[in-house]
């Protein structure tokens, strides 16, 4: 299951019970303690203000915290599996991932508390959406080590989420370096494609339309397939018909017959590719339809396939920017 599909199913299962409230406070994350240099600080997380070590030496990470803390070179002693993100990892990060003990599965309910205790962490960073915390025995985890829950709300929230996760692990400086590299590359592409993009209204076709249900996946601004392209100046128009919380505020699943209505105003359309560079089943059903082929943007030849749209860290998002650069190259020859 991919990041986006996992996200969608998680929200659908929990939205009726509790609203996704985002990625935590936008205020300062930490407050210095005045205990005479004990090496602790108070950290503002989704689960409250938690006292954690200033410089953790043994860190356990789960969920979205896994790629963020691997990239930040945190002192990891255990992680959950994160198979959906493997295609976006560098060779070095993949080697780190493979080496580390796996103390949880892909889902929050697959947490191995005994394995976490055996790893003897001094802080545990839980990277799941806030509603999913209900699937975790927090009291049991807190009996092992301080727990900071830092999970995503809207898909584009990965920027702040990954920053807070790196900070909790004592790796804020490393995070800043990677962030600056991403912003430099995004700025270069914004300058490169600026004039070509200025007058275009974009739509985005996501990967998780369900063939059996005859629907397609429309993503708007701030969604997985769009938020990184927005950093180089792409304008995604429109909005969901009815906000339902979390990712469902920026993505929806109309019937295939609604393609002309949904994308009819688009001057250009991007669509999501799988990691191997091919369209997934939900995308392919749209690309093969007569309704798609009759869209103005498709007839004009302004359709751009994008890979690695599931990036949720600055390092992996650099790969997304490279894919965007490749996809948009034809814009400069028109």
Secondary structure, DSSP 8 states (H G I E B T S, - for coil): --HHHHHHHHHHHHTTT-----SS-SS-SEEE--SSS-SEEEEEETTEEEEEESS-SSEEEEETHHHHHHHTT--EEEEE--GGGGGGS-HHHHHHHHHS-EEE-SSGGGB-HHHHHHHT-SEEEEES-GGGGGGS-HHHHHTTSEEEE---SSGGGHHHHHHHHHHHTT-HHHHHHHHHHHHHHHHHHHHHHHHHHTT--EEEE-S---GGGTB--EE-TTSTTTHHHHTTT--B----SS--SGGGGSEE--BGGGHHHHHTT-SEEEEE--TTSS--HHHHHHHTSHHHHTSHHHHTT-EEEE--TT--SHHHHHHHHHHHHHHHGGGGG-
